[in-house]
Structure formats: structure tokens, C-alpha cells
Amino acid sequence: MDTKLLARIGAAVFVGLAIAMTIVQLREEPAPVRQADRRVWVPDGDPLPAQLRVCAEMGELALSSPDCRAAWAEKRRRFFGVDHPEAYSGIGDRALPGAPPSEARGED
């Protein structure tokens, strides 16, 4: 038997097996992808996470909402661990158009 003929037969068998394996793989349905369960920890009695979620859903309207501003200030205060409660209460309020600085910051 000629070696070229043997090589051709071997190549044809290899290609045939590769095609057969590909067809078998394509016929199988993929296993369903199991998504990880999302668990959000909400502390009892703390309304801040719920308020932040509402503000996130409001979009740009949240920028003018005093409730959202207060919630963000509280979130910053907790994140940075600032002990002084008024440390972040006035951030961004001075930029409100048409409001005098004393009213925007809540001072009398």
C-alpha cells in the first residue's frame, strides 16, 4: 500500500470524525445557566437603602429633590465615618438657582 494513500485515508477518517463530533455537539441543548441569587442586605428599621433606591430610579429629577440630597448626605457621612452630623449637609445646596445662601443651607 502506498504511504500517500494511507495518509489520505487517515486524513479522511480524521475529518469524518471531526464532523461527526461537531454534529453531535450542535444537536445537544446547552445546559441552562444558573444565575446567582442576588441577596440585598437591608438592615431592619433603616430607611436609607430604600430611599437611595428610590432616588436612583428617579434619574435626573433626584438632583432637585431635598429628600434625595439628605439621603446622599447621610450616605456620605456614614461612608466617610464623619462624627459631625452637619459635615456634609450643605454640599451642593449653594448652587441652587434663585435661593439665597442662608435658605439653601438651612441657616436662619
GIFENBEL-V304630 format. One line per field, one symbol per residue. ss: DSSP state (H for helix, E for strand, - for the rest). phi: phi as a letter, one per 20 degrees, with the letter a starting at -180 (. if undefined). A space follows every 10 residues. Layout:
BEGIN
ss: ???
phi: ???
END
This chain:
BEGIN
ss: --HHHHHHHH HHHHHHHHHH HHHHHHH--- ---------- -------HHH HHHHHHHHHH HHHH-HHHHH HHHHHHHHHH ---------- --HHH----- HHHH----
phi: .fffffffff ffffffffff ffffffffef ffeeeffecd edffmdefff ffffffffmf fffdefffff fffffffffe mffffefdfd fnffeffndf gfffenee
END
